[in-house]
Amino acid sequence: MRQTVANILQEVAEDYGLTIAALKGQNRSRHITQPRQEAYYRAFVECPHVSYTEIARRIGGRDHTTILHGVRAHCERIGQRYADAIAIRQKAATPASQFAALANGYALAMKAPTMEAIR
């Protein structure tokens, strides 16, 4: 089964004894921001079908650059290069998700229905 951002939020909240609302909220305390950044990182590497912008929307309506910063900060904290996180994300991408991305890009270029609209 494919991992979802909602599942990741639930797992991170449980791991740290927080609520999903706290992870999505505006509190900038370290005890919340570090788990939040872990959620950004996990969503980035475990959900290759979800863009930075979509991760940002699903985790508190933030800007995509906030997600980028959080992924990089978490990489630094765990001693991983950001390039390695990108490699993990690319490896996790399935041919089906790659096909859907290509099909959606083509559909947008041709002003045709996207894969999501068809489902």
Secondary structure, DSSP 8 states (H G I E B T S, - for coil): ----HHHHHHHHHHHHT--HHHHHS----HHHHHHHHHHHHHHHHH-TTS-HHHHHHHTTS--HHHHHHHHHHHHHHHT--HHHHHHHHHHH--HHHHHHHHHHHHHHHTT---HHHH-
